[in-house]
Amino acid sequence: MRIPARYAPILFSALLSIIMVSIVSAFVLVISQGIHSGFPAQWLKSCVTTWPVAFIAVAIVAPWVRRVVGRVTA
């Protein structure tokens, strides 16, 4: 199954934001609280609550970043 190309920006935003939220949430939790028995549940809750914010931010900022990168690269 292939997704139509017109949905590429939305898919890009979704994938990038979920990857970044997963990595950063885990990092922050390990640094602040260490790995403990409730870590997986706390990490999942953190990801679920912060992902919508990250998704919207990436969806809004990504086009601007692409333009800036296009201007400063050869």
C-alpha positions as CSV (number, residue, x, y, z in Angstrom):
1,M,0.0,0.0,0.0
2,R,1.4,3.4,-1.0
3,I,0.3,6.8,0.3
4,P,-0.3,9.5,-2.2
5,A,2.6,12.0,-2.5
6,R,0.3,14.9,-1.5
7,Y,0.3,13.5,2.0
8,A,4.1,13.5,2.2
9,P,4.4,16.6,4.4
10,I,2.0,15.3,6.9
11,L,3.6,11.8,7.0
12,F,7.1,13.5,7.3
13,S,5.8,15.6,10.2
14,A,4.2,12.6,11.9
15,L,7.3,10.3,11.6
16,L,9.9,13.0,12.5
17,S,7.9,14.2,15.5
18,I,7.2,10.7,16.9
19,I,10.9,9.7,16.6
20,M,12.1,12.9,18.2
21,V,9.6,12.8,21.0
22,S,10.4,9.2,21.8
23,I,14.2,9.9,21.9
24,V,14.0,13.1,23.9
25,S,11.4,11.9,26.3
26,A,13.4,8.8,27.2
27,F,16.6,10.9,27.5
28,V,15.0,13.5,29.8
29,L,13.4,10.8,32.0
30,V,16.6,8.8,32.4
31,I,18.5,12.0,33.3
32,S,15.9,13.3,35.7
33,Q,14.7,10.1,37.3
34,G,16.9,7.2,36.2
35,I,15.6,3.9,34.9
36,H,13.1,2.4,37.4
37,S,10.2,-0.1,37.4
38,G,7.7,2.5,36.3
39,F,9.9,3.9,33.5
40,P,8.1,2.3,30.5
41,A,4.7,3.5,31.5
42,Q,6.0,7.0,32.4
43,W,7.9,7.2,29.1
44,L,4.8,6.2,27.1
45,K,2.6,8.7,28.9
46,S,5.2,11.4,28.2
47,C,5.3,10.5,24.5
48,V,1.5,10.4,24.2
49,T,1.1,13.8,25.9
50,T,3.9,15.7,24.1
51,W,3.6,14.2,20.6
52,P,0.6,16.4,19.5
53,V,2.6,19.5,20.3
54,A,5.7,18.2,18.5
55,F,3.6,17.2,15.4
56,I,2.1,20.6,15.1
57,A,5.4,22.3,15.6
58,V,7.1,20.2,12.9
59,A,4.3,20.6,10.5
60,I,4.5,24.4,10.8
61,V,8.2,24.8,11.0
62,A,9.5,22.2,8.5
63,P,8.6,24.2,5.3
64,W,10.4,27.2,6.6
65,V,13.4,25.1,7.5
66,R,13.5,23.6,4.1
67,R,13.5,27.0,2.5
68,V,16.3,28.3,4.7
69,V,18.4,25.2,4.0
70,G,17.8,25.6,0.3
71,R,19.0,29.2,0.4
72,V,22.2,28.4,2.4
73,T,23.3,25.3,0.5
74,A,24.8,25.1,-2.9
